[in-house]
Amino acid sequence: MKKSREKRRKWFRDLEKKVSMQRSGTRFWNLAFTTTVTKTERPLSRSHLISIFPSLDTWRPLREIFASSCCNFCFVAPVRHYRPCYDNVSIEISDGGSASATVRSPHTHLHQTTAFRDLPILSVTVLPSVKEYWRDMEVNNWHKELTYDEWVPVTVSGARPGPRYKHAAAVVDEKLYIAGGSRNGRHLSDVQVFDLRNLTWSSLKLKANDGKEDGDSSQEFLPATSGHRMIRWGEKLLLLVRYIDIETCQFGVIKTSGNVPVARVGHSATLVGSRVILFGGEDMSRKLLNDVHVLDLDSMNWEMIETSQTPPAPRYDHAASIQGQRYLLIFGGCSHSVFFNDLHLLDMQTMEWSQPQTQGNLVSPRAGHTGVTIDESWYIVGGGDNKSGCPETLVLDMSKLVWSVLTVVKQKDPLSSEGLSACSATVDGEKYLLAFGGYNGRYSNELFVMRPKEKDIVRPKIFQSPAAAAAAASVTSAYALSKSEKLDFMQLDDMNSNSHVNGHSKDDVTDKIEAIKEEKRILELSIAEVRAENSKIGGELEELNNTHAELSKELQSVQGQLVAERSRCFNLEAKIAELQKLLESMQSVEDEVQALREKNSALDQEMELAATAQRQSSGGVWRWFGGSEK
């Protein structure tokens, strides 16, 4: 195979030299066309539109075209006054050994072309399997040309799987497996496989134990599922209650025992050694969960874990990871009304929850995201809050607990979707990130790849606490003590043997033994001091926990008071609104009273005027007594 490739490369180098020699000293531009023609079912014209490259330094296969026969050939034809701005050409090959070409500028309309007729073909060479050679060369090196820390869509060959979200994904032996998912409210039951070598999708046909294929009875073996998780265990893919054997393409149900957890969706399943840690989710009655269950893959036994301290709030659609094979990290997720951006940590040895402080970029609340761990970096991709997607790809440095934004995509990009999947894959010894599917207004079946830049691994921050340092010192001291005791006997034997050989006195041996005993006593005192310091730190930690509990109670009390105050304020606002309505009605009453007063005043004035007029007309009592006439 190597000899064949070297032979083809030599042929292209010789062709370049030949073309360069023919072009020098002439007024012609030599156009080099490397074409792969695939046979079709019905005959087509040999005049096709293909792309060409004026630079002879760039050799790459052109787009696949069609013809009535299958042939692989390369020809060179001279074109007078050819200009590199022309980037498209229509070629028609005649049986008489000549070709006609029509070139077109990309900045002109289709009908504005320049024609060249009856061009002599300088050379025609048949290349066996040239298509396979170029394709293998491109496919095998596709990942080496990627830039670091940037998402790139993968150009795949053949048909793609149907769009989906909330599916499960895992990578085994340079193959990405996609199982189930949901689209348009319908759950899916297929298993799709993407080969990272030849960049093709294929469907995995499962078989039952009796040898029947999954095509006729898929519901018996792989029910339509969404919101589940899939974990690689050896050559099997575990779906917690079922398994897929990728070697035999068989599917079955995992028989487990113990305290089996309730069925749920939106949970997290994390592999820690030979154990699977299950956390949270939502059960079939839509009850949110924050319990912890452990499945021992050796015995297939479930165990419900009793944890201490304050656990995360019940949630689903969160992300989980493991750090140092000891600490379980939970990030984000949501309840039925609240989206979270908090980070919680569970110590798998003490089963204690804590909420460490993080630094770096402010992280927005999200759910439906996915997480991938590579060394000490935890990559968070996608997610959203039912209003908009999260376009940034986050990375948490678990050694320092520092958030940072790695890259940002457009708002409607498939990478800012909810319910997408992400996995890590190793190709030629280098790790890559793969992201598939999701929903952000439309369902996606796009596959993206990222080449993360390697980072220096430093000592984890969660191991640098005083308690951990003291414990490490205690273990080191104990190890040194045990080692020194072993050395005591070895040195004693050597001293005894050498005392006979070299004539050393017993007094020297006794002095050395006393010195070793003194060193041992000092080491024991050091161990006692370390233990006392550990006890003191434990007491302080217990006091801090009690203080935290008291503060939490006070906070709850204050929150209750705030609720009561809010209720009282609401009542007062209601009363104020009623009083305002009364005041508005009082204003209308006052206007009516004022109008009545004005009317009454007018009536009084009219009556007074009438009385005055009457008195003047009557002349009074004295005039009557005087007998004067009216």
C-alpha positions, 0 to 999 in steps of 0.5 A: 500500500505504501509503495502504491501511494509513493508511486502516485505521489511521484506521478503527480510530482513528475506531472507538475514538472512536465506542466511547468516545462510546457508553460515556460517560454509560451503565451499559454496557461496550462490548466491541470484537471484531476477528475474522478468520474463514477459510472451512473445508471443512465448515460449522461453528457460528458460536458460537466461543470467542475472547479479548477485551481490555477495554482499547480501547487494545490493538488486536491480531488475535485467534486465527483461528477458523472459520466456514461462510463467509469474512468479515472484520468488526468489531462493537461490542456493549454488555454490562450490568455487564460486568467486566474480569475476564471474559476469554473470551466465546462469540459467536453472531451471528444473521441478525436483526442481534443477537448472544448472548454468554456470558462466563466468568471465567478463575478459574471452571470451564467450566460457571460462566458468565454469559449475555447474550442478544440483544445489539444490534450497534451497528456492523458494518463489513467490512474487506477484507484485515484479516487480511493487514494485521495479520499483515504489521504484526506479522511485519515488526516482530517483531525490533524488539520483542526485548529485548537479550541474551535468547534468545526462541523464534520463533513460526513459521507452518506446519509445522516441519522434523523435529527434528535435531542435528549439521546444517549452517546458514548465512544468505543474504539474510534466509533461514536454510538448514538442511542434513542432520543426524541423528535417532535414529541416522539421517542426513538429506538434506533442505534446509530454509529459514526466511524471516526476513520472513514467519517460515515454513519451507519445503523446498528442492527441489534439481535436478540439472544435467539439470533433474530434481528431487531428490524421486526421486533425492536420494541422487545429489545430496545424500547423508544427512550429519551432522557437516558444515559449510556456508559461504556463498560468494557465492550458493552454499552450500559443504559443502566437497565439494559445493555448493548454488546457491540461485539455480538450486536446483542441487546438485553436487560441487566439483571440487578438486585438490591435497593433498585431506584425508581425509574426516572429521566434527566438524571446523571450517571457517572462511572467511578471505577467499577461503580456507577453513581446515579443522581437526581432526575425526574420520576414518572409522576414528575417528582424531582429527585436529589437522591444518590444511588450506586450500582456495583458493576461487578455484583450488579447490586444497587445501593442507596447512599445516605449523605450528610450536609446540605445536598443540591436542590432536587433537579434534572437535566444537569451535568455530572463529572468525577474528579480524582476518582473521589469527588462527584461534581454536579453543575446546573440543571433545573426544577419546574420553575428555576434554572441553576448555575451552582456547583456542588461536590460530593466526597465519595469517601465521607459521603458529605455534600459541599458547595465550593466557591468558584472563580473566573467567569460568571456562569449563566443558569442552564439546563439540558447541557452536557459535560465532558472531562479531559484530564483536569478540564471539565467542558460544558457545552450547550444548554439553555433556560427555555428562552434562549440557548447558551452559546458559550462553551465553558471549561472548569479547571477542576484543579483550581475551580476556575470557570472560563469561556473557551469559545462562543458560537451564534445564538441559533447554532446547534451547539447552543441547543438543549439536549445535545450530547458530547463525548471525548474520543482518542484518535492517533493518541490525541483527544477530541470533543464530539457534539451531536444533535440538540434542539434550539427551535429546530432539531439537529443532526449535525456533528461537530468536533473540537481539538482541545489544547493540552493543559498543564496538570497541576495539583487539585485545589480540593486536595490543598486544604489544611486538613488534607495536608495534615492527613498527607503528613500523617500518612507520610510520617507513618510510612517513614516510621514503618520504614525506619523500623524495618531499617532498624532491624536491617541495620542492627543485623548489619552492625552485629555482623560487621562488629564481628568482622571489623571488631567494632565494640558493643558500645558503639552498637548500643549508642546507635540503637539509642540514637535510633530509638530517640529518632523514633520517639521524635517521630511518634511525637510528630505523629501525635501532634499531627493527630491533635491538629487533625482533631482540632481541625475536625472540631473547627469544621464541626463548629463551622457546620453548626454555625452554617446550620444556625445561619440557615435556620435564621435565613429561613426565619427571615425569609418567613418574616419577609413572606409575612411582610409581603402579605401585609404590604399586599393587604395595605396596598389593597386598602389604599386602592379602596381608599383612593376609590372612595376619595374619587367618589368623595370628590364627586359628592363634594362637587354636588354639594358645592352646586347645591350651595350655589343654587341655594345662594341664588334662591336666597338672593331672589327671595331677598330681592322679591321682599324688597320690591314688595316693601317698596310697593306697599308704602309701609304701615304709617301710610295706611294709618294716614288714610292715603290711597294706594 
